[in-house]
Amino acid sequence: MILSVNYSTKYVMSKKVKGMRMSTHLSYADKLILAPMVRIGTLPTRLLALDYGADIVYCEEIIDHKLIKCRRVENDILNTVDFVEIDGTVVFRTCAKEKDQVVFQMGTADPQRALKVAKMVESDVAGIDVNMGCPKDYSTKGGMGAALLQHPEKIKQILTTLVENVKKPVTCKVRILPKLEDTLSLVHVIESTGVAALAVHGRRKEERPNDPVHCDVIKVISESCSIPVIANGGSRDIIKSYSDIAAFRRLTGASSAMIAREAQWNLSIFRKEGKYPMEKVIRDYLRYAVEYDNYYTNTKYCIQQILHEDMETDAGIALLKARSLLEICAIWGMEDFCQNTLERRQKLIDARDEDRRTVKRRKLMDGSVLHQLYQPFKTKKYDSEKFPKVQLFEVCKQRKWPKPVFSIEERLPDRRFQCIITINNDKYQSTAWERSKRAAEHASSTVCLQVIGELTRSSEKEGKCHSLERSEVNISHINGDQKSITICDRKEKTSEVNSQTYCTKSDTR
Ligand SMILES: Cc1cc2nc3c(=O)[nH]c(=O)nc-3n(C[C@H](O)[C@H](O)[C@H](O)COP(=O)(O)O)c2cc1C
C-alpha cells in the first residue's frame, strides 16, 4: 500500500523493548558538556556549542507541568520536532543534528509526571536529566530542584521510575550538601538507582555563583562513584579558556566537565584552538537563530549575555531597541541573510499550504484508490447531531452504499491517530494526526464527504456560509488529471498556517 509513514509498525517495535534497560549510545565519560541554562539553552545555543566542540548539550530546564501540556509536532518547514503549547508557544524545539547529543533536563517532584514527560521526548533526545540543584524559590517551592536534596527517598523514586521505564540514559544534576558524609550518602542513593552519570555543581544550595567552587568535594565524590561524575561550577574561578577545562577536571578528578556561564558569555570556550572574538560568535549564533526561527526575544536575551560587559556599546544599545530578528541581524550586517531565509521559508509555507488543499488520489496495490487531504477536525464547525461521521453514514444509506469501514492508525510517541475509511473499494484519509480516534474518524469522514460533494458544516446549515470566503480544493489524480471542488474553508486556512508553522507566536520579524 502506498501510505505515508507506517508509524504504527515503527513504534510498536520500540514498544517491545519497554521494561528492558536498553543499552544506549550516549556515554557521559570523558565529555565536554554544555550545562543546562534557563533561556540560554535553546536550540541555536546548543547547535553552536556542538559546532564549537561540545560533546553533549543540555537544554534549559523545562518544568514537567509545562511539557505535559504540549503536543509534539513534526515541523516540516524547519525540519524540527517541536513541543508546542495550546497557544502556539514552542516550549522545546529540537532537530536531527543534535538528536544523539542533546539531553532533556526537566524540573519535577513527582515520579509519574517525570515519567510522562520522559516518554513524550525520549524518541527525540539522547538522554533525560532531572534538575536537583536549582536553589531558586520558583523551583524549591514546588518541591523541585534543590528541595529534592532533602528527600533522598523521593529522589530514589523519581530516578528508579525513569531508569526502569525510559529507553534513554537517565542522569541528575545535584548541588553538594553542607556535610560531606550527607553528600556521599545521597550520591550513593542516586548511584544505586542505575543512572548513567551524575552531574555535581560544587556549591551548596545557599552559595552564590561568586562563592568558590568546592573542587575537593567533587573529587571525593568522583573517587567514591563507579559512574561518570560530571564536574560543574568552574566558570570564572577556574575556567576562562579551553585549557582550564582540563585543569578543572584534574582538580575534581571528574570524568567529564560541564560549563555554564563561560559558555553563556562565549560558546567557543569549547574550541580547543581557542575562543573566537565575540562578533564572530554572535554572527554564528544568529545564523542558527534565523535558520531555526528562534523567538526574537530569546535571541535578544542570548546575545545580551554574549555582549555581557559591552552592552553600553552602539551594538548593545541598538540591540536593546531591536523588535525583530531582522532588526537584530541588521546590527551585525546580516539583514540580507535574514530576509532571504524568511522569504525562502515563506515560499515553503505557501507550497505546503497549496499542497495541503489538494486532495491526492493514489492507486493502491489492491486496486483501490486512496484519497488524502490534510483536514484537521474542528468540532466547532459542526452541529453535534451532524458531525461528519454521522453525515457519512446518512449519505451511505441514501446512496445505498455499504457501511463505511474505519481503520485507525496510532502514532505511539504522542498518541495521535489517523483513520482510513473504506467505502465501495475507495479509501479516504485525513493526513492530520488527531488527539483521539473519534476525531480521526470525523476528520477522514470530512475528507470523504468533501470528495463526494456531500459535506455540510453548521454555518451552511444556518445559511451563514458566505461569511466565510469560498476556496478551491484541488483534486490531483495520479495520472495527472485535475478537477476542482469548492468548499467553505478559507477562514480556517489562515489559523492553520500559523498553528502549524510555529514560527511566530508573539514575535514579529
Ligand atoms: C543563566 C543560567 C541559567 C541556569 N539554568 C539552569 C537550569 O535550567 N538547570 C540547571 O540545572 N542549572 C541551571 N543553571 C546552573 C548552571 O547549570 C551551573 O550549575 C552553574 O552556573 C555553575 O556552573 P558554571 O560555573 O559553569 O557557571 C543556570 C545557570 C545560569 C547562569
The ligand as a Tripos MOL2 file, in Angstrom:
@<TRIPOS>MOLECULE
LIG
   31    33     1     0     0
SMALL
NO_CHARGES

@<TRIPOS>ATOM
      1 C1         21.6010   31.7870   33.1530 C.3       1 LIG1
      2 C2         21.6900   30.4990   33.9010 C.ar      1 LIG1
      3 C3         20.6430   29.6200   33.8620 C.ar      1 LIG1
      4 C4         20.7210   28.3900   34.5410 C.ar      1 LIG1
      5 N1         19.7140   27.4780   34.4010 N.ar      1 LIG1
      6 C5         19.8720   26.2170   34.9150 C.ar      1 LIG1
      7 C6         18.9560   25.1830   34.5950 C.ar      1 LIG1
      8 O1         17.9980   25.3770   33.8330 O.2       1 LIG1
      9 N2         19.1580   23.9580   35.1500 N.ar      1 LIG1
     10 C7         20.2250   23.6890   35.9680 C.ar      1 LIG1
     11 O2         20.3810   22.5500   36.4280 O.2       1 LIG1
     12 N3         21.1220   24.6580   36.2570 N.ar      1 LIG1
     13 C8         20.9910   25.8830   35.7330 C.ar      1 LIG1
     14 N4         21.9410   26.8450   35.9580 N.ar      1 LIG1
     15 C9         23.1380   26.4790   36.7430 C.3       1 LIG1
     16 C10        24.2490   26.0120   35.8040 C.3       1 LIG1
     17 O3         23.8730   24.8940   35.0540 O.3       1 LIG1
     18 C11        25.5240   25.6900   36.5840 C.3       1 LIG1
     19 O4         25.2240   24.6890   37.5110 O.3       1 LIG1
     20 C12        26.0980   26.8890   37.3220 C.3       1 LIG1
     21 O5         26.0670   28.0750   36.5750 O.3       1 LIG1
     22 C13        27.5640   26.6140   37.6840 C.3       1 LIG1
     23 O6         28.3160   26.3280   36.5320 O.3       1 LIG1
     24 P1         29.3570   27.3910   35.9070 P.3       1 LIG1
     25 O7         30.3360   27.7010   36.9870 O.co2     1 LIG1
     26 O8         29.9960   26.7110   34.7360 O.co2     1 LIG1
     27 O9         28.5570   28.5910   35.5470 O.co2     1 LIG1
     28 C14        21.8800   28.0820   35.3230 C.ar      1 LIG1
     29 C15        22.9170   28.9990   35.3730 C.ar      1 LIG1
     30 C16        22.8410   30.1970   34.6800 C.ar      1 LIG1
     31 C17        23.9900   31.1500   34.7320 C.3       1 LIG1
@<TRIPOS>BOND
     1     1     2 1
     2     2     3 ar
     3     2    30 ar
     4     3     4 ar
     5     4     5 ar
     6     4    28 ar
     7     5     6 ar
     8     6     7 ar
     9     6    13 1
    10     7     8 2
    11     7     9 ar
    12     9    10 ar
    13    10    11 2
    14    10    12 ar
    15    12    13 ar
    16    13    14 ar
    17    14    15 1
    18    14    28 ar
    19    15    16 1
    20    16    17 1
    21    16    18 1
    22    18    19 1
    23    18    20 1
    24    20    21 1
    25    20    22 1
    26    22    23 1
    27    23    24 1
    28    24    25 2
    29    24    26 1
    30    24    27 1
    31    28    29 ar
    32    29    30 ar
    33    30    31 1
@<TRIPOS>SUBSTRUCTURE
     1 LIG1         1 GROUP 0 **** ****
